[in-house]
Amino acid sequence: MSHDFPTMLAVQQRFESTPPVDFESAVSSGFELIKPRLKPGMSVAVGVGSRGISNLSEIVLLVIAELKKTGTKPFIIPAMGSHGGATPEGQLALLAGYGVAEKSMGVPVRPSMEVKPLGVSAAGLEVLWSREAIAADGVFVINRVKPHTDFNGVMGSGLTKMLVVGLGKHAGASAYHSGALTLGYEESLEDLARVIFDRAPVLGGVALIENATHSTARLEVIPAESIFTREPELCAESQRLMPVLPFDEIDLLIVDQIGKNISGTGMDTNVIGRGVHGFHLTPGQSQDKPFIWRIFVRGLTPETHGNAIGIGMAEATTSRLIAEVDAEALRTNVITARSVQCAKLPMDFEADAEAIRAMLASLPDPDPAKARIVRIRDTLSLGQLEVSSALEDEVAGHASLEALGQAEPMAFDESGQADTADRKVEICARSYDLLVNEAGFSPADIIFDPNTVSYT
């Protein structure tokens, strides 16, 4: 079997480092801008979404503590549009998976999907918003700011999107995406947001930026009136810190897992260079980088609860992934977002080896020895890669890449499934050596996370 596949090399990608964030201090000092608007006894809805944001439960707890200090009565609203199958139970389960629940937060979680109209936008669109949020005396949201996966624009995905789409619940999210197809994504976002800021009791929000290693790089409390001006600046900073695939052209990208906790589109379109409404199939037609000829997705994250949105951007997957798909959750999400291409199912194969062999055979040059293959855990985790021997010269000439050890044959078990855990742990052990022996970290400062098979 080995002659059918190229050898693979473990590679470390170095990113710009960011200083650690003192969450408690950042939240406490930032709330000085919000406190004048807080009165004892007022109810405050805290919007929390479905993304896999680092340190989310800790940050939500700090926000709730600050609200309680002022005598307000905070509660949590799932602010995630149609995610979780567009049901209260599904959205509660998503939040609980991130440690955000009534017991752990010490406040009620109100997952109602009911909406009420706030008014009509300048473009003539009805603005639907969470009934629970409208009934509150104040609304505060917590979200990561990053480039959007559906459009290129200065606003990106962050507090404004959470206010419009997340707190729009299923009906409001659907109305936004419908309008966006004709008005434009960013234009529609701002059009609806102006009604919300004008008519709803929005206090502000916590904007988070993550660096290339999925660690919090910035936490900023922003009053409502400053969100429109500050968020584009934070989005630009986030884009600069985002991880990237360090090659312009890839023959086959192997992605171990996709999911809603990784990206709203399962795998980040900003990383893979493919759009939610289709993509070009030859380099000459595509303006995006990297250009990837074939994508093979091996599995879903547990946190996505069967929502396989984004699988339509791949050419191949596994039969085991197909068996895990929650078809209703997937359909609800893509129809609401109007990104129906993302639900198309690619060819599926029983074994990883079979899928990889088929993808190599479909390339312009099917010679495995020439195939430029990259394997990643997911589009959030680009610090450790595996690349084929055809990319070794590019690795050697890239200032931010370092080869770890020697190239080895692709590893499969007896049934033809790729050997995941051992390879990742092997890379991880090399990362540990780099941290201790080259970066000077104390072993006591390094924590091994078996869930992500990484050191932090």
N, C-alpha and C positions, 0 to 999 in steps of 0.2 A: 504493500500500500504506500510506502514512504516515497516511492519514485513519482507518485501522482501529485505530491505536494512539495512546495519549497520548504527549506528550513527557515526557522523563525528566530529572531533575536530580540531579547528583552531590552527595552530602551527607557531611560529616565528623561523626562522633559522638565527643564527648570523654568520656573515662572518668576515674575516679579513678586517679591515678598511684601507683605503689609504688616504693620505693627498690630499687636493684639488690641481688641476693643474692650474697654471697661464698660460693660453693659449697664450696670447699676448707676454709675456716674453719668453716662450719656443720657439715660432715660430721665434720671432725677433732674439734671441741669436743663435738659430740653423741655421738661414739663413746666419750667418757669414761664415759658411763653404761652402755655395753655391754661395755667391755674387761674388767671383773672376771669376766665369764662366759666369756671366750675363753681357751682353753688351747692351747699349741703342739701342732700335729699334728691337732687336731680338724677334721673336715670341716664346712663351712658351705655350705648351699644358699642361693643368692640368687635370690629369685623376681622375675622381670621380666615385665611384661605387654605387651599388644598395643595399648595406647592411644598416640595421637600426643602424647606428653608432651614439652614443651620441654626441651632440654638433657639428654635421657634418657641418651644414651651417656656423656656427661661425668660425670654423677652416678653411674652404675653403675661406671664406672672408678674414681672416688674411693672408693666403698664397698669395692670389691675391694682397692684399695691399703691401706685401713685394716685390712682383715681380714688381709692378708698381713703387715703390720707386726707383728701379734701372733703370727705363726708358724702361723696356721690355714691350711687348704687350701680356699679357696673354689671353688665352681663355680656355674654359672647353670642355673636351671630355668625354662623358659617357664611362666609362671603366668597362663594365659589361658583356662582352661576348655576350651570346644569350638572356639575360634577357630582359624583356619588350616585349616578343614576337619576339625578333630579328628584331625589326623595329625602325627607328629613332623616330617615334612618341611615341612608347611605352617607349623607353628609356628616352626621354624628360619628359614624364609624371612621371616616377619613380623619377627622380632627382627633379622635381618640388614638388613632395610630401614631399621631405626632405628640402624644402626651397632653393634648388639650381636651380636658373633660371636666365636668362639674366637680368631681371629687378632687382632682389634682389642682384645679384653678380656684376652687372655693367660691365660685359664682355660678349662676344658672347659665345653661347653654340653650338658646331658643332657636331651633332649626326650621321654623315654619317656612314653607315655600310661597306663602301668600304675598301678593304684591298689590299696590295701589298706584294709581297715576299721580305723578307730581305736577304734571303740566305738559305743554307742547313746546318743543324746541324751535329755534329760529328756522330750522330746515323743515319744520312741520311734522316732526316725529314725536309720537307719544312717549313720555319718559315714565317707565314702570319701575317701581322701587320697592324694596322690602317693607312689608306692612309693619314688622317689628321695629325697623329702623326709623320709619316715619313717626311711630308712636313714642320713640325715645326723646328725651330732652337734649341729648347730644350724641354724636356719632364719631367714633375714632377708629381708624383702620391701621392695620399692620401688614406690610407687604415688602417683598424684595423688588428693587428697581433694576431692570435689565432690558436690553434690546428685545423687541417683540418678535415672535416667531412667524407672524402673519404678514407683517409689513415693515418697511424701513421708514423710520420717522424719528423726530427728536423726543417724542414723549415716551415711547416704548411701553413696557409693561410695568406697572407700579401702583401707586396710590390712586391715580385717576382711573385707571382701568378697574381696580377693585371697587371703587365707588360706583362706576357705571355698570360694569358687567357682573362683578361678584355680588354686590348688593342688589343688582337687578334680578337676582335669582334666575330661574329657568326662563320665565317669560321676558324679563328685561334683557337678559343676555341674548335671547333669540332676536328680539327687536333691534338690538344694537347691531348684531352681525348682518341682519337683513339690510339695514340702512347702509352699513359699511360697504356692501358690494356695489352700491351705486354712488354714494356720497364720498366714499373713501374711508379707510379705517381710522386714520388719525383725525380727519375732519369730523367724522361721526362721533368719535370719542369726545372731542372738545365740545361739539354741539350739544350733546346730551349732558355732559358734565356741568356746563354753565347753568343749566336748569337746576341740577342737584345742589350746586354751591349757592344758588340764589334762593332756593325754596326749602332746603333741608337743613337741619341743625348740625352741619359738619363742623367739628372742632379742629380736626387735623389728622395727622397720622405719624407713624414711625416708618421711615424709609430705610431699607437695609440694602447694602451693596455687599456682594460676595466676590472674593478673589478667585483666581484660577484653580485653587485647590478646594473650592467650595467652603471656605472659611469666611466668617464675617469680617469685612474690611472697613465698614462704616455703618454707624447707627445714628440716624438724625431724626429728631422730632421736628415736624414741619407744621406750622399753623395752616388752617384751611386757605387763607388768602395768599399764601406763599407757594402753594403746591404747583400751580401752573408755571411759575417762573423758575422754581428750584428743581423740579423733577427733570426737565431736559438736561440740566447740568449734571445731575446724578446719573442719568442714563448714559451720557457720554463717558463719564468716569467708569461706569460698569462695563461698557463696551471695550474700553482700553484694557481692563483687567481680565476679560473673558478668556478662557482657554481656547486654543485652536488646534486643529490638526496641522502639523508642521510640513505638509507636502501639498504641492499644487495639483497633482494628479495621482489618484489611487485607483488601482484596478478592482480591488475587492476590499471593502470595509466590513469587518466582522464585529458586530455589536452584541455583547453578551446579554444586555437587558435594556428594555425601554419601559417607560411608565410616566404617569402624570406627575409623580414626585420628582422626576428627572427634568421634564419640560412639559409645557402645556400641549405640545405636539409629540409627546413620547420620546423623541430624540430631537435635540435643538436644531432647527433649520439653519441657524447662524453658524453652526459647527459643520454640518454636513453639506451645506451649499445647495439644498433642495427646498423648494417651496411647497406649501400645503395645497396649492391649486394646480400642481403639476410641475414638471421639470424637464430640462432638455437632455436628450440622450446621447449627444455627441459633444466633444469639447468645443468645436467650432461654433456651436449654437449657444453655448452657455457662457454667461458673463460671471458666474459665481465661482469662487474658489473655496475649498478645493473642488475639482471636478472628480466625481466618483462614478466609475462605470457600473459597479454592482455593490449592493448592500445586502448583507445577510444578517438577520436579527435572530438570535438564538432563544430569547426568553423574555418574560415580563417580570417586573419587580412585584413583590408581594403587596407593596403599598398602592399599586394601581388598581387593585381589586378587579382584575380582568378587563379593565379598559385598555384596549390595545391601540388607541389612537396613534397615528404615525406609522403603523405597520404598512400602510399603502405607499409609503415612500421607499420601501425596500423591494428588492426583486425576489428574495428568498427568505423563508423562515422554517421553523420546525413544526412537525405535527403536534409536539407537546405544547408549543405555544398556542396553536389553534385550539387545542382542547381546553385551554385555560381562559379563552376569551369569553367575557360577559357581553354577549351580542347586544343586549338591550342598553347597557351602559355605554357601549361604543357607539351605537346608532344615535342615542340621545345626544351625546357629546358632539358628534360631527355634524348632525343636522342642525343643532343649535348654533354651532360655530360656522355653519355653511362651508365647512372644509371636508366635503364628502370624499374627496380623493384619499384622505387619510385613513379611511375604513376599508379600502379595497384590500383583499387578501392576496398576497403573492403566492408563488409556488411554495408548497411545503414539502419537507422531506423528513423521513423517520430518523435519519442519522445526520449528525453534523458533517461527517466525512462525505456523505452523499451530496449534501447541499453545496459544500465547498468545491467538490469535484465538478458539479454541474455549472456553477458560476464561473469557474476557470475555463471550462469548455466553451462558454458563451462569449468569451472575450475576443476582440479582434485577433489577438495572438494567443492561442490557447496553451502555449508552452508554460508549464508551471514554474520552470526555472526563471522565467522572465517576469512573472506576475508580481506586481507591487501591491502587497497585501498589508493591511494594518488591522490589528485587533485591539479593541478597547472594551472596557467594562461597560461604560455608558458615556453619553456626551457631557456629563458633568465631571467625569474622572479621566482626565487626559494627562495626568502626571506620569503614569506608567503605561507604556504601549508595548505591543509586540509587532515587529515588522519583519517582512520577508527579506531574504538575502539580496533581492534586486534593489532594495532601498538602502543597503549598507553604506554605499558611497555618499548618499545624501545625508545620512545620519552623521557620518564622519565630517562632512562639511558644514554642519549646522551648529552654530554656537551654543544653542540652548539644549542640544541633545547629547546624551551620553550613553554609549552602549554598555550594557551590563552583562559581562560574561561572553560566552561564545554562542554562535547560532546553533540551534538544535532542531531535530525533526519535529514536525507537528505531533502532538501527543493525543492519541485517541484510546478509549477503552475498547473492550472486546466487541461492544455493540456499535462502535463507530462514533461515539459521542466525544466531544472535545474535553480534554482534561483541564478543568477550570481551576479548582481549588489549589492544586499543587503548584501550578504555574504562577498564580497570583501570589501565593505565600512565598514562593521563591523570589519573585520580584520584590515583595515586601521585605524579605530578609535583607536583600541587597540595599533597599532604601534605609533600613535600620542601620546598616553599616555606614552608609553615607552620612546619616544624621549624627551618629556618635563619633566616627573616626575622622570625618572631614568637616562637618559643620560645628562640631564641638558641643553638641547637646549632651546633657547628662542622661543616662538610661532611665533615671527616675522621672524625667520630664516627658518621656515618650510613652504613649498609651497605644496598645494594639486593639483595634476594633475588629472583632471577628465577623461582624455583620457586613462590613464593607471590605474586609481583608486589606486593611491599610493601617499605617501608623499615623498618629496625629500628635 
